[in-house]
Amino acid sequence: MTGRQPADWALMQRRNIAGTSLGGLEAELLERLWAAGEPLSTRELAAMLPGAPRAYTTVVTVLTRLAGKGLAERIGDGRRSLYRPAGDPDQLTARAIERLLAAAADRRAVLAHLVEGSQDPGLLAELADLIRDSDQGSHGESRP
């Protein structure tokens, strides 16, 4: 054993968020954005990362990739950019499902396969309740 510790970036775990595989640094930055609760600059995010400082350009590149994947949003005046998550994990997953459904030749068939293949009766009951509530909300006010 050499006595050297592995690089901190190597300890960051790859994650799958909203159906998108993220590298360790991508996942870490997204976690920091969620935890912050407010938009952060690249420098602020870089300062929050564990271990040795990362190059500013590396953090910018990774944030740009997160934005390209639809997981983060860049806001600002062009001179000073801030980043925020594009939604919470559930919202991001819902958007990913919406994109997949939009690409399907038969959305109804896709949804039918999902429902028929579900092994969770409780989830199906919750889904039925959501559909019923949604239907009543869109029609209930016009009914006597």
HELIX and SHEET records of a PDB file:
HELIX    1   1 ASP A    8  LEU A   11  1                                   4    
HELIX    2   2 GLY A   24  ALA A   36  1                                  13    
HELIX    3   3 THR A   42  MET A   48  1                                   7    
HELIX    4   4 TYR A   56  GLY A   68  1                                  13    
HELIX    5   5 PRO A   89  ALA A  103  1                                  15    
HELIX    6   6 ARG A  107  GLY A  117  1                                  11    
HELIX    7   7 PRO A  121  HIS A  139  1                                  19    
HELIX    8   8 GLY A  140  SER A  142  5                                   3    
SHEET    1   A 2 ARG A  15  ILE A  17  0                                        
SHEET    2   A 2 THR A  20  LEU A  22 -1                                        
SHEET    1   B 3 LEU A  40  SER A  41  0                                        
SHEET    2   B 3 SER A  81  PRO A  85 -1                                        
SHEET    3   B 3 ALA A  72  GLY A  76 -1                                        
END                                                                             
